[in-house]
Amino acid sequence: MPNRPATSGESQLPSFDPTVPAPARMWNYWLGGKDNFAADREAAERVLEIMPSMPLIARAVRLFLIDAVDRLTAERGVTQFLDIGTGLPTADNTHDVAQRVEPRSRIVYVDYDPVVLTHAQALLTSSPGGETDYVQADLRDTGTILTEASRTLDFSRPVAILLIAILHFIPDAEDPYAIVNRLMDAVPSGSYLVVCHAASDIATETTAAMAHRYNELSSATFIPRTRDQVTRFFAGLDLLPPGVVPVSQWPLSGQIDSRTGGLAGYCAIARKP
């Protein structure tokens, strides 16, 4: 059964301003969604002038998320997911995928965008034996996330932590590696980390220009990273095959067009030993 959405009283959460482009709503636009405003669409279109493959990248990242959740549930027996940086609801959300395989799966969604909160009810549907919840919090506020998530998730049992297209919004000065470490320290052996992150060393000139344009327009700072920098998020964890690879190389039965130069992003799944 669904829980009520929780909100954070500690993080500096953004106020709602439809005139300021927001990452979740720009991403929604690239996915072909309708939950965005004129400012989001204008900014998204200006990013497309630099990197016209963004809609393809967004769809590929979504395919990776679906495949990762399906694989962890079906092959690894994971029934608990902490999905941070949820974004706006779309087809095949984490709970849809997990509960198709195991109806008793429990999922907690986390996002800081107030517009996502208004759509959270769509994320709070659940199979009769499972449970979903929503926490409004910033990724940096790991204390609030873990406290609120513990109402739904049992942290004595394995949890898959999903950080899909969110870590590249955390500047180095705010130590994204420490944030990931705090999250993984809170879950037991047999838990998993799933990451998809923008790449700075694929199509380097285009990616640098795209990041510059994005940062001129959006309310969030966008920081692509190299493969080595993305791999560092998995320090101390056991990477599952095929390791840290461009999104286009993730085995998705040929659903991703590899001619797009790696789709300017890396993805991986790793297990906590």
Secondary structure, 3 states (H helix, E strand, C coil): CCCCCEECCCCCCCCCCCCCCCHHHHHHHHCCCCCCCHHHHHHHHHHHHHCCCHHHHHHHHHHHHHHHHHHHHHHHCCCEEEEECCCCCCCCCHHHHHHHHCCCCEEEEEECCHHHHHCHHHHCCCCCCCEEEEEECCCCCHHHHHHHHCCCCCCCCCCEEEEECCHHHCCHHHCHHHHHHHHHHCCCCCCEEEEEEEECCCCHHHHHHHHHHHHHHCCCCCCCECHHHHHHHHCCCEECCCCCEEHHHCCCCCCCCHHHHHHHEEEEEEECC
